[in-house]
């Protein structure tokens, strides 16, 4: 377990204006420098227009990185309004979130498309945070393992083992995102353990034991510690609580 990175990633989604984004990034950077001595990676995922200014504000803190929230599956071309992996890389960002349930739900992104996006991200030197998770209906129907297993396999199992040093998995039960509901630590651990077994079956124990698997879904300071204490939960992909510097830093410290 000690060989896996611990990660606290904040997904800002479509929130904040430029001034607010700069203020939040500055506050998080200052608090991490002043209060946090540890090995955990901190990742901030602002909206596209703020990647460069946020990166500039946090670049002197060695354990803070910047992520995009999405990218286009093509290298370049006539795709008005889209953003490529190479553009993201050139902004200073090192990571990209792919497969978030909101992208799957609102923009129709499926596992095959996401496999192409992952390839683009990796080809441009980005580390991928690949999200997967089930709906409430799927959980109540008892098909959670089948759903998340398929998302993992169809999105990622075309890759060879060497790619996994730049892949992070984020399990986000869709019914717990922004709802205030949270999977119990036992429910979350069960899925994380299942995903690690799937990785071991496909790639062997070395890859499975080295791959960070994050939990996302209404993570907040009050529940972060008990979630992160589970043996297969290596950190969090945090939504709403990452928009408040103090809350987010308390979550980081829970690691």
C-alpha positions as CSV (number, residue, x, y, z in Angstrom):
1,X,0.0,0.0,0.0
2,X,2.9,2.4,0.8
3,X,4.0,2.2,-2.9
4,X,0.9,3.9,-4.2
5,X,0.6,7.6,-4.5
6,X,-1.9,9.3,-2.3
7,X,-3.9,11.9,-4.2
8,X,-6.4,14.7,-3.5
9,X,-7.8,16.1,-6.7
10,X,-10.2,19.0,-6.8
11,X,-12.6,19.2,-9.7
12,X,-13.9,22.7,-9.9
13,X,-16.3,21.9,-12.7
14,X,-18.0,24.9,-14.4
15,X,-17.6,27.3,-11.5
16,X,-15.7,30.5,-10.6
17,X,-14.6,33.5,-12.7
18,X,-10.9,34.3,-13.3
19,X,-10.4,36.4,-10.2
20,X,-12.1,33.7,-8.0
21,X,-10.1,30.9,-9.5
22,X,-6.8,32.8,-8.9
23,X,-7.8,33.5,-5.3
24,X,-8.7,29.9,-4.6
25,X,-5.5,28.6,-6.2
26,X,-3.4,31.0,-4.2
27,X,-5.1,30.1,-1.0
28,X,-4.7,26.4,-1.5
29,X,-1.1,26.8,-2.5
30,X,-0.3,28.9,0.6
31,X,-2.1,26.6,3.0
32,X,-0.4,23.5,1.5
33,X,3.0,25.2,1.9
34,X,2.2,26.3,5.5
35,X,0.3,23.4,6.9
36,X,1.0,20.2,4.9
37,X,4.1,18.1,5.1
38,X,3.5,14.9,3.4
39,X,3.8,12.8,0.2
40,X,0.3,13.2,-1.2
41,X,-0.2,14.8,-4.6
42,X,-2.6,17.7,-4.8
43,X,-4.3,18.3,-8.2
44,X,-6.4,21.3,-9.1
45,X,-8.8,21.0,-12.1
46,X,-10.0,24.4,-13.1
47,X,-12.1,25.2,-16.2
48,X,-10.0,25.5,-19.4
49,X,-9.6,29.3,-19.5
50,X,-7.9,29.2,-16.1
51,X,-5.3,26.5,-16.7
52,X,-2.5,28.8,-17.4
53,X,-3.0,31.3,-14.5
54,X,-3.7,28.6,-12.0
55,X,-0.6,26.7,-13.1
56,X,1.5,29.9,-12.7
57,X,0.1,30.4,-9.2
58,X,0.9,26.9,-7.9
59,X,4.0,26.0,-9.9
60,X,6.4,26.7,-7.0
61,X,4.7,24.1,-4.8
62,X,6.2,20.8,-5.8
63,X,3.3,18.6,-4.9
64,X,0.5,20.6,-6.5
65,X,-0.4,19.8,-10.1
66,X,-3.0,21.1,-12.6
67,X,-5.5,19.1,-14.5
68,X,-7.9,19.8,-17.3
69,X,-11.5,18.5,-17.0
70,X,-11.7,17.0,-20.5
71,X,-10.0,16.9,-23.9
72,X,-10.9,16.2,-27.5
73,X,-10.1,12.8,-29.0
74,X,-8.4,14.2,-32.1
75,X,-5.0,15.7,-32.2
76,X,-6.0,18.9,-34.0
77,X,-8.3,20.2,-36.7
78,X,-11.7,21.8,-37.5
79,X,-13.4,21.2,-34.1
80,X,-14.6,24.6,-33.1
81,X,-14.8,25.1,-29.4
82,X,-12.7,22.0,-28.5
83,X,-9.4,21.6,-26.8
84,X,-6.7,19.1,-27.6
85,X,-4.3,17.2,-25.4
86,X,-1.3,19.1,-26.8
87,X,-2.9,22.4,-25.9
88,X,-3.5,21.2,-22.4
89,X,0.1,20.0,-22.0
90,X,1.4,23.3,-23.3
91,X,-0.6,25.2,-20.7
92,X,1.4,23.7,-18.0
93,X,-1.2,21.1,-16.9
94,X,0.1,17.6,-16.2
95,X,-3.2,15.7,-15.8
96,X,-6.6,15.3,-17.4
97,X,-9.9,14.0,-15.9
98,X,-11.7,11.8,-18.4
99,X,-14.9,9.8,-18.2
100,X,-16.6,11.9,-15.5
101,X,-20.2,10.8,-15.2
102,X,-21.3,14.3,-16.2
103,X,-19.5,13.9,-19.5
104,X,-21.0,10.5,-20.0
105,X,-24.5,11.7,-19.0
106,X,-24.8,15.1,-20.6
107,X,-22.4,14.7,-23.6
108,X,-23.0,11.1,-24.5
109,X,-19.4,10.0,-24.0
110,X,-19.1,6.2,-24.0
111,X,-16.3,3.8,-23.2
112,X,-15.0,3.6,-26.8
113,X,-14.7,7.4,-27.2
114,X,-13.0,7.6,-23.8
115,X,-10.5,4.9,-24.9
116,X,-9.5,7.3,-27.7
117,X,-9.3,10.3,-25.4
118,X,-7.1,8.3,-23.0
119,X,-4.8,7.5,-25.9
120,X,-4.5,11.2,-26.9
121,X,-3.8,12.2,-23.3
122,X,-1.1,9.6,-22.9
123,X,0.5,10.3,-26.3
124,X,0.9,13.9,-25.1
125,X,2.5,13.1,-21.8
126,X,-0.6,13.8,-19.6
127,X,-1.6,11.6,-16.7
128,X,-5.2,10.5,-16.9
129,X,-7.7,10.4,-14.0
130,X,-10.3,8.0,-15.5
131,X,-13.7,8.1,-13.8
132,X,-16.2,5.3,-13.5
133,X,-19.3,4.6,-11.5
134,X,-22.8,3.3,-11.4
135,X,-26.2,4.9,-11.1
136,X,-28.5,4.4,-8.1
137,X,-30.7,2.1,-10.3
138,X,-27.7,0.0,-11.2
139,X,-26.6,-0.3,-7.6
140,X,-30.0,-1.3,-6.5
141,X,-30.2,-3.9,-9.3
142,X,-26.9,-5.5,-8.0
143,X,-24.9,-4.8,-11.2
144,X,-22.3,-2.3,-9.8
145,X,-19.4,-4.7,-10.4
146,X,-20.5,-5.5,-13.9
147,X,-21.0,-1.8,-14.8
148,X,-17.7,-0.5,-13.4
149,X,-15.8,-3.5,-14.6
150,X,-17.0,-2.9,-18.2
151,X,-16.1,0.8,-17.9
152,X,-12.6,-0.1,-16.8
153,X,-12.1,-2.8,-19.4
154,X,-13.5,-1.0,-22.4
155,X,-11.8,2.3,-21.5
156,X,-8.4,1.1,-20.5
157,X,-7.6,-2.6,-21.2
158,X,-6.4,-1.9,-24.7
159,X,-3.3,-0.3,-23.1
160,X,-0.1,-2.2,-22.2
161,X,1.1,-2.4,-18.7
162,X,3.7,0.4,-19.1
163,X,0.9,2.9,-19.6
164,X,-0.4,2.4,-16.1
165,X,2.3,4.6,-14.5
166,X,0.3,7.5,-15.9
167,X,-3.2,6.3,-15.1
168,X,-5.3,7.0,-12.0
169,X,-8.8,5.4,-11.5
170,X,-11.5,7.4,-9.8
171,X,-14.6,5.5,-8.6
172,X,-17.5,7.9,-8.4
173,X,-20.9,6.3,-7.6
174,X,-23.2,8.6,-9.7
175,X,-25.8,8.6,-7.0
176,X,-23.4,10.2,-4.6
177,X,-22.1,13.1,-6.8
178,X,-23.4,16.4,-5.6
179,X,-26.3,14.8,-3.8
180,X,-24.9,14.9,-0.3
181,X,-25.1,11.1,-0.3
182,X,-21.9,9.2,0.2
183,X,-21.1,5.6,-0.2
184,X,-20.3,4.1,3.1
185,X,-16.6,3.4,3.6
186,X,-17.4,-0.3,3.3
187,X,-19.3,0.1,0.0
188,X,-16.5,2.2,-1.5
189,X,-13.8,-0.2,-0.3
190,X,-15.7,-3.1,-1.8
191,X,-15.7,-1.5,-5.3
192,X,-12.1,-0.3,-5.0
193,X,-11.0,-3.8,-4.1
194,X,-13.0,-5.3,-7.0
195,X,-11.3,-2.8,-9.4
196,X,-7.9,-3.7,-8.1
197,X,-8.6,-7.4,-8.6
198,X,-9.7,-6.6,-12.2
199,X,-6.4,-4.8,-12.8
200,X,-4.5,-7.7,-11.3
201,X,-6.3,-10.2,-13.5
202,X,-5.5,-8.2,-16.6
203,X,-2.0,-6.9,-15.8
204,X,-0.7,-8.6,-12.8
205,X,-0.2,-7.7,-9.1
206,X,2.5,-5.1,-9.7
207,X,0.3,-2.9,-11.8
208,X,-2.7,-3.4,-9.6
209,X,-0.8,-2.6,-6.4
210,X,0.8,0.5,-7.9
211,X,-2.3,2.1,-9.4
212,X,-4.0,4.8,-7.3
213,X,-7.8,4.4,-7.0
214,X,-9.6,7.5,-5.7
215,X,-13.1,7.8,-4.3
216,X,-15.4,10.6,-5.5
217,X,-18.9,11.5,-4.4
218,X,-19.6,14.1,-1.8
219,X,-16.2,13.9,-0.1
220,X,-15.8,16.5,2.6
221,X,-13.7,17.1,5.7
222,X,-16.1,15.2,7.9
223,X,-15.9,11.9,6.0
224,X,-12.5,12.1,4.3
225,X,-10.6,10.4,7.1
226,X,-12.7,7.4,7.4
227,X,-12.9,6.9,3.6
228,X,-9.2,7.3,3.2
229,X,-8.5,4.8,6.0
230,X,-9.9,2.0,3.8
231,X,-7.0,-0.2,2.4
232,X,-7.8,0.3,-1.3
233,X,-8.8,3.9,-1.2
234,X,-5.9,6.1,-2.1
235,X,-7.4,9.5,-2.0
236,X,-10.3,11.5,-3.4
237,X,-11.7,13.3,-6.4
238,X,-13.4,16.1,-4.7
239,X,-16.2,18.3,-6.2
240,X,-18.0,21.0,-4.2
241,X,-15.6,20.9,-1.2
242,X,-12.7,21.7,-3.4
243,X,-14.2,25.2,-4.1
244,X,-13.5,26.2,-0.5
245,X,-9.7,26.3,0.3
246,X,-10.0,25.4,3.9
247,X,-12.3,22.4,3.3
248,X,-10.1,21.1,0.5
249,X,-6.9,21.5,2.6
250,X,-8.5,19.6,5.5
251,X,-9.3,16.8,3.0
252,X,-5.7,16.8,1.8
253,X,-4.5,16.6,5.5
254,X,-6.8,13.6,6.0
255,X,-4.5,11.7,3.7
